[in-house]
Amino acid sequence: MSQTRKRDHRTSALLSRFIPYYKPYLGILALDMTFAVLTTICALVFPLIVRQITDLAVSDASSITLDIVLRLGSLYVGLLALEAGSRYYMQSQGHIMGAKIERDMRQGLFAHLAQLSFSYYSETKVGQIMSRITSDLFDVTEFAHHCPEEFLIGFINLVVSFVILSQMNLTLTLIIFLALPLMMLSIFLFNTKLRDTFKATRYQLGEINAQAEDSLLGMRVVQSFANEELESRKFDEGNQTFLQLKKRQYKVMAGFHATTRLLNGLMNLLVIVAGAVFLSRGQLTPGEFASYLLYINLLLNTVTRLVNFMEQFQRGLTGIERFYEIMDAPLEITDQPGAVELTDTRGEITLDHVTFRYTEDGPKVLDKVSLFVPSGQSVALVGPSGSGKTTLCNLIPRFYDVTEGRVLIDGQDVRDITLKSLRGSIGTVQQDVYLFSGTVLENIAYGRPGAKMEDVMTAAKRAGAHEFITALPEGYDTYVGERGVKLSGGQKQRLSIARVFLKDPPILLLDEATSALDNESELLVQQSLEELAKGRTTLTIAHRLTTIRNADVIWVLTDDGLEESGSHEELLKKRGLYYQLYQLYTVKSDGEQADLLKEEVR
């Protein structure tokens, strides 16, 4: 089995992997950055206007004419209009760009999840996956939009402010800017703590989702055992853990904001004290001192914005990190280079010395098993639990790859066949029927998307489902509920059979398709399955041994591999393992079945 790829999840590495998502929206991004620059002009020009008016007022108040006031006022109104238009674009199109990037990431994430093997889902909670598909990516919209513009605006404000202030008084400017690294250091120190807390809360939120999903999907079992209080306690434990993590998160955030607020105040005090000294020495004019105060407030507001953005930055970065944790999960089952389409499938199946382990160091589930199924033959698989029956069937459509040996369809190794054409040639009916939340029509048509209504109805009739479907309140348009809860077990099973009828595959895998049904439903479904199996290569896994008596060949599997094979009658006469299994089964059945056994054994 493939090992999970270990990737670098440092901030720089995550950002370098995230940046390509901007590529389809470079035009929007360029305009957004342009308008971000324009919004800074108004803020940078205002202190200069204040300086000019203040110096004029101090030197000669009469020099402040109406013409000067109107010209400066008109300039500022124009800048305000420019800023308003720029902010409108940034808030609308910038956010839309972020939402599109979020959509692209979510689509890519789901497409990757759809290709991951069964082993990934057996080890990962669906609630954790759902958390990453939904809530983890919510913050990416804000991150994708604000990250480039906030850093650009901050950079421009710092550089332009430094240039302008240096021209007024270089010494005071250097004193102020040398104090800024202290504020930056506090941001850096708190950043690591913030990211750790955000990641911990995100993980715990996924655990809460998983717990809620597990309890809600199993609510019938919960209520049947009167375990509502037990489930509530379990949920409360996870909820309390989440609260403790949120407390820790908010304490770190509080320390973060309190520290930066304190440093802001100290910076203002530094400017007032040092500026007053230079003012008293005549090294600053009153207008320059006033503009200094405004520029320092601009700088502090810039730093404050960056500080506030750091929280959003870490939320977004945490979402991106958890996104890539899934995207880095390896695709174990993929099309090999040069894989070919499986066409004109006859349905001949060969297992050539197949060995399989679920993990590299795990026990062998199958060990050098060799079997051959001619085209159109009906084969039944029986044996004790854990003997590898279901595993063997899962290897045929490549839900897992063999550890050693080969599985062949019509003489071709399944690893050399494209997955789409391979799985398109195989139909599966399982004991645990999964119906999607939708209508009867949509669930049957899933077997062949885009199928005509008459084809769907024909498939339903062949599956013995048309009669009960038409008796439903809205017929084929009846909503089946979550996982088909509005239908009986037999009805759900016949819909799944209709779905395979519509798909019309040459190879059929039946995995204990009737074992969970009552006798009446089993009889109806068994008739549908017999109709479905006609003319197809069929592998049937069954615990109810009476349902496979008509199979062409019965394979008896044990932990040691293929124990024996033959028809039902041949195996009973051998009085081997199959005979023992059948006898055990019939002892649990009614007297009529026991009499039938005695008659057949004679």
N, C-alpha and C positions, 0 to 999 in steps of 0.2 A: 504494500500500500504506500501511496505517496505521503511524504511528510509535509506538514504545514510549513509554508515558506515564512521565514523570519525576515521582516522588513524593518528598515530604519524608520522609527516613528518620532524622531526629533522634529522640532518645529520647522527647521529649514528643509528637511526632507519631505515633510507633509506639504509644505507650501509649494515646493518644486513639483510635486505630483498633482497639486490642485490647480496650479496656474493654467495648464492646457484646457481646462473647462471654460476659460474666457475666450478661447480661439473663435468660436462661432459668433461671438458678440463683441469683436474688437472695435467695430464702428461705434456701438453704444458706449463701450468703455472709454474710447477716445473722447467722445463728446462729454461724457460724465466727468472725465478728468479736466477737460477744458473749462467746463462750467464750475468745477470745484475751484480752479484757479481764479476765475472771475469773482467768485463769492468772497475771496480774500481781499480783493482790491479795495472794496468799500471799507472794510475794517482797518486796512493799512493806511488809507488816505485820511480817514477822520482825524487821527491825532495830529497830522500835519496841518489840517485846517484849523484845529484848536490852537496849535502853536502860533500860526500866523496871526490869528485874531488876538490872542493874548499878548504877543509882543507889540502889536500895533496899539493895543489898549494901554499897555504900560508906558510905551514911549510917547505916544500922542493919540489920545482917544478920539480927537477930532478927525484923524486920518481914516477912521472906519466909516467910509461913505456908503450910501445906499447901493451904489454900483458894485462895490466890493462884496457887500453882503449878498446881493442878488446873484452875482457870479459864483460865489462859493456855495450858496444855497442851491443854485441850479445844478452845479457840478455834483453836489451830494445827492440831490433828488435823482439825477440820472444814474448815479452809482447804485442807489437803492433800487431803482427799477431794474437795473441790470442784475443785481443780486437776487431780486424776487423771481425773475425769469429763470435764472440759473438754478435756484433752489427748487423751483417747480419741476424742472427737467430731472434734477438729481433725485428728488423724492418720488417721482413717478417712474420714469424710464430706468433709473438706477435700480430701484426696487424690483421692477419687472425683470430686469436682467438677472438680478439675484434669484428671483423665483424660477426663471428659466434654467439657471444652473442647478438649482435644487431639483427641478424636474428631471434634468438630464442625469444627475447623479442617482436619483431614485430609480429611474428607468434602467440605468446600467446595473444598479445593485440588484434589481429584481431579475434582470436577464441573467446575471451571474448566478443568482440563487437557483434559477430554473435549471441550470446546467450542473449544479453540484450533485454528487452521488448520494445514494441512500445513507452511506456511512456518516456523512456530515450531519444529516438530520437526526440520525440516531444518537448523536453526541451533543447536539445543540438544542436549547429550548426555543420553541417557536416564539414565546413571549419576548425573549431577548432579540430575536430577529425582527419582530414587529416593532420593537422600540427603536431599532436602528433605521428601519424603513420610514418611520413616521417622525417621532419627536426628535431624534438625533439630528435629522436633516432640517428641521424647522429653523434652527439658528444659522444654517448655512446661507439662507437668503440674506439676512442682515450682514453676515460676515462677508459674503461675496460682493455686496454693494458697498459697504462702509469701509472695508479694510483698505483698498487702494486710495480712496478719496481722503480718509482721515489722515493717513500717513503723508499723503501729498500736501494737504492743507497745513498740517503741522510742520512739515519741512519748509514750505514757503514762508510761513509766518516766522519761524525761527531765523531763517537766513535773511529775509528782507528786514526784519526788525533789527537784527544785528548790524546790518549795513547802515541803516538809517541812524540808529543810536550811536554807532561808532563815530559818525560824522559830527554828532553833537558833543560827545564826551567819551573818548575811547577808554579812559581809566575806569569810569563808572560802569560802562558797558561790560568790560572784562570782569569786573567784580561780580556783576549780576550773572553773567553767563557761566562763570566758574562755580557758582552756587547751584546751577541747574543739574549737574551730574549727581548731586546728592538726592535730588528728587527722582532722577532716572534710576538710581541704585535701589531706592525703595520700591519702585515699580518692578524691577527685575526680581528682587527678593520675594515679593508677594506673588509674582506670576506663577512660579512653580507650585506654591501652595494652592493657588486658585485652580490650576489645571488638575491637580491631584483630587481636589474636592469635587470638581465638576465631573470628572471621570467616575469617581466612586458613586456619586448620586445617580449618574446616568445608568451605571450598571445595576444599581439597586432598583431603579425604576423598571428596568427590564425584568428583574426578578419578580417585582410586583405584578407586572403584566403577565408573566408566565404563570404565577400562582393564581391570578384571577381567571386566566384562560382555562387552566386545568380544572379549577373548581366549577366554573360556569358550564364548561362542556360536559362535566360529569355530574351536573346538578341532580339528575334523576337518581344516580347512585347515592349521592349525598343525602337526599331526602328519604330515599328508601331505607337507609340505615340510621335515619334521624341524627345525622352528624353535622347539622348546620352549625352548632356551637364549635365543634372541632375545626371546621373550615374557617370560621370567623377568627378563632384563636391563631390559626396558622397565618391567615392574612394579616392579622393585627401585629404579629411578630415582625413580618416583613415591613409593614407600614411604620412600626416604631423604629426599626433600623433606618428606614429612609428619613424619618424625622431627625434622628441623631446626626445623620450625615448632613442634612440641611442645616442643622444648628451649627455644625462645624464649618460648613461653607459660609454661612452668614457671619460668623465670628471672624473668619479670615477676611471677608469683604469689608466688615466694619473696621478692622484694623487697617486695612488697605486705604479706605477713604479717610479715616481719621488722621492717619499719618500724612497723607498728601495734603489734607486741609491745613494741618499744622505747618507744613513746609510752605504752603501758599502764604499763610500769615507772616511767617518769618521773612519770606522774600519781599513782601510789601513793606515790612518794617525796615529791611535793609535799604530799599530804594528811598524811603522817606528820610532815614537818618543820613545815608551817604549823599543823597541829592541835596538835602538841606546844607550839608557842609560845603559842597561844590557851589551851591547857590550863594551862600554867604561869602565865598571867596571870589565871586564874580565869574566863575568858570562855567556857569549855566545861566541862561536867561530864564525869566519866569515862564515864558512860552515853552522853552525846551523842557523845563522841569515838569510842566503840566503834560506835555506830550510824552515825557518819560513815564509818568504815572500811567497814562493811557496805554502805552506800548507794553509796560510791564503787566498791566491787567490783561492785555491781549495775549502776552506770552503765557501768563498763568492760566488763562482760559483755554489756551491751546494745550497746555500740559494737562489741565483738568479734563479736557475732552479726551485726550489720549488715555488718561488714567481711567475714565469712565468706559472708554472703548475697550480697554484691556479686559474687562469683565466679559464683554460681548465677544472679544477676540478669542478668549479662552473657551467660551461656550462653543463658538463655531469651530475652533481647532479641535476640541474634544469630539464634536460630531464628525468632523473629517477623519479623525484618528479611528473612531469606531466604525466608520464607513469602510476604511481601508482594511480593517481587521477582517471584514467579511470578503472584500474584494481580493485579499491576499490568500484566501482559502483556495487551495489548488483544485483545478478541475481534473478529477481522477479518471473520469470516463469521457473521452473526446474522440472525434474522428482522427484516425491515424493519417499521416501524409499518404496521399495516393489512394485513399479509401474509395471504393466503387459503390454504385447503386445496386441494390438487390432487386432484380427484375425477373418477371415470369417465375415467381417462387413456386417450387414444387412442394416444399415443406419437409424435405428430408433433413433429419437432425442427427448429428454425430457428436458424442462426447469421447474425446481421445485422451485417455490417461489424465483425467482432470483431477487436480488437487486444488483445494481452496482453504484459505484462512481469512478470517475477518481482519486480523491484525498480523503484522509481520512475525511477532513472537507468540501469537495465539495458537490454540490447538487446531488441528486439521478437522474441518467439518466434512470435507470430502477428500478421499485419499486414492488417487490413481483410478478413478472410476471411468470405465469405457462402456459406452452404450450406443446402440444404433436404432433409430426410428425411421422406418421407410415412410415415404410420402403417403399421406392419407390414413396411416395407422392410428388406432386408438390405444394409448398406453396409460395404465394406471400406476401410480406410485403409492406404495403403502409401507408401513414400518413404524417402529417406535418413535416417539417424539425426540427430536434432536438428531435424527439419522441423516438430515441434510436434504429432505424432499423439497422443501420450499427454496432452499439455497440453490439446488440444482436448477429449478425453474427460473430463478432470478438471474442465473448466468446466461441463459439463452438470449434474452433481450439486452444483455450487458448492463443490468442494473449494478452488477459488480463484475470485475474482470477476474479470470481464473488466476490462481497463483502459479500453477504449472499446468501443462497440457493445452488442449485446444477444444473449443466448441465450434462446430461447423454447421452451417445451413446450406444445403445443396452443394456440399463439398467446399464451401468458402468459409474461412475463419471469420467469425463474427467481428473480430477486431479489424479486419480489412474491409468491412462493409460500413457505409455511412449509417450513423445512428438513426437518422430520420427514416431511411428506407427499411432498416432492420426492424425497428419498433413499429413501423407502419405495416409490416407483414405479420405481426403477432397481436393477437387479442387476448386479454386477460380478464377472467371473472374471479373475484376473490370472495372470501367469506365476509370480510368487513367491507361492505359496499360504501363507496363515497359518492354522494350526490352533492352537486354544487347548489348554492343558494340561488334558485331561479325556478323556471317553470319546467314541467314535464318535457315539453318540446325542446327546450334548451339543453336539458340533460341527455336526452337521446341523441340530439344532433351533435353533441360533443364528439361522438364517434366519427363524424365526417362533417366538419364545419362547412356551412353553406349548402347542406343537403336540402333537396326539395321536400315539401310537406308530404307528398305521396310516398316518397322513399322512407321518411320517418315512420309513417303509418304502417307501411309494409313491414318494416323491421319490428315494430311493436306487435303486429299481428303474429309474426313468426315466433316472437318471444312469449306469446300468450298474454300480452299486456294490454292489448287494444281494448278489450272488454271492460276491464276495471278503470282504464284511463277515461273512456267515454262516460263512465258513471260518476266521475269526479265533478265537483261543482262547475268548473270551467274547462273540463276536458283537458286537452293538451296544453292549455294556457294556465292550468292550475299551478299555483306556487307551492313547491314541495317543502319549504322551510329550511332552516339551517341543518345541513347534513341529511336532509330528507326526513325530518322528524315527523312530518304530517302523514307519512306513509308507513305501512306495515313492513316487516322484514321481507316477506315474500314479494310484496309489490316493489320494494327497492331493488331486490335481486333481479326481478324480471325487467326492470328498467335498465339495469346494468347489462343484462343479456341483450336487450334490444339495441343498446349502444354498440355492442360488439357485432351484432347482426348488420347494423348500418355500416360499420367499418369494413366488414366482409374480409377478414384476414385469412390467409391459407393455413396459419398455425394458431392453435388455441391452447391456452394454459388455464386450467381450472383448479384453483387453490381452495379446496374444502368449501366449495360454493354453496353447499346445502347443509352444512353441519350445524348452523345456528338457527335452522328453521323448524317449525312444527311439522308434524307428519303430513298434514294437508298441503301446506305450502311447499314442503319438500317434493311431494309428488308432482305438483304443477311445475315447479322450477326444474325438476329432473327431466320432465317431458320437454321443456324448452331447451335444456342443455343438450339433450339427445338430438333435437332438431338442429341446433346450432353446430354440433360436431360432425354432421353428415358431410362427407367429402373433404374434411380438414384433418391435418395432422393434429392429434389432440393428446395432451398430457394432463392427466387428472390426479390431483392429490386428494385422497379421501380417507376419513376415519370411519365413515359409515360404509362398511365393506359390501353391503348388499347393493349399493349404488354403482359398483364397478364390475359386477359379475359379467356384463356383456362386453367388457374391454377386450380388444384383440390380444393384448399382452399385459400381464401384471408384473411389475418389478417390485421386489421386496428389498428395501434398503435397511441396513443396520449401520452401526458405527464402523463396521469393518468393510462397508461398501455394499455391492450387490450380492445379496445372500442367495436369492433364487428368482427365477422368472418362468412365466408360462401362462396359460389361460387359467381361468377360475377353476375349471374342472381338473386340469392337470395338477395344479398346485394343491388342491384338496387331496388328491390321490397320493401325492408325495408325502403327506402328513408331516411337513416341515414347519417352518416358522409361520408361513401364511395360514396353514391349517390351525395352528395354535391361536393366532390372532383372530381368525374367523370364529373359532370355537368360543373364545373369550367374549367376542362381540355378541354372538347369538345367545350365550348364557344370560346376558343382560337384556336380551330382547324377549319378545313374547314366545309362547309355546309353539306357535305355528312356525316361526323361524327356526326353532330348535329341531322340530320335526323335519323341516326341509333340509337341514344340515345332515341329519342321520340318513335321509333318503339319498342325498347326493354322495355321501361317503361310501355307501354300499357298493 
